[in-house]
Amino acid sequence: MPVTTHSAITPPPQDAAPAPREPARARALLSTADFHLLRAALASHARVTEAPEELAKINALYHRLGSYT
């Protein structure tokens, strides 16, 4: 009986598309120092804001930014 040698893994055809590459790792958009600066600016703006709706939005954003620092 003739012996046939072949590997279990066959190479892809020459016209096959290359395998997709992993996407590049996402980089941080803002640094910790940026968050501190934004929080300071919001605190300053909150001190001069009198509209309750605006102040509520500022306070919420201030505290959300605090969770990133």
N, C-alpha and C positions, 0 to 999 in steps of 0.2 A: 504494500500500500504506500503510495507516495506521501511524503510529509510536506504539508503546507505550512510555511512560517508567515505569520502576520501578527501584528500587535493588536491588542484589544481596542486600542485607541487609534483611530485613523485620522490623519491630518485633514483639516478643512480643505475644500476645493480652492483652487487658486482664485476664483472669481468671488469668493465669499467676502462679505464686509468684515472689516476688522472688529474685534470685540470692543464694546463700549468701554470707555475709561471712566474711572471713578470721578465724580465732580470734585472740583477743588474745595478745600476746606473753607467754610465761611469765616470771614474775619470780622472782628468786633467793629461796629460802626462808631460807637462812642466809648471813650475811656472813662475810667472811674473819676478822673478829674473833671471831665465834661459833665458828668452827672452832678458833682458837687457844685459846679458853677451854675448849672441850670436850676438846681434847688435854691441857691442863693438869690438868683434873679427872680424866681417865683416868690420867695419870701419877701423880697423888696417890693414886688408888685402887689402882693397881698396886703401889705401895710397901707397902701394908698388907695386900695379898691374898696368901694363902699357898697356896691351892688351885691346882695346876698347870693344870687345865682352864680355870678362870676366868681365870688369868693369860694363858694362850694366847689366849683370846678378846679380852681387854683389849688385848694387844699387837697383835693383828691389826687391831682397830678403830682403835687409835692410829695405826698406819701407813697405814691407808686414809684416815683424816681428814687425814693429812699430805699426801696427794697432792692435796688440794683447796686447800691454802694456798700 
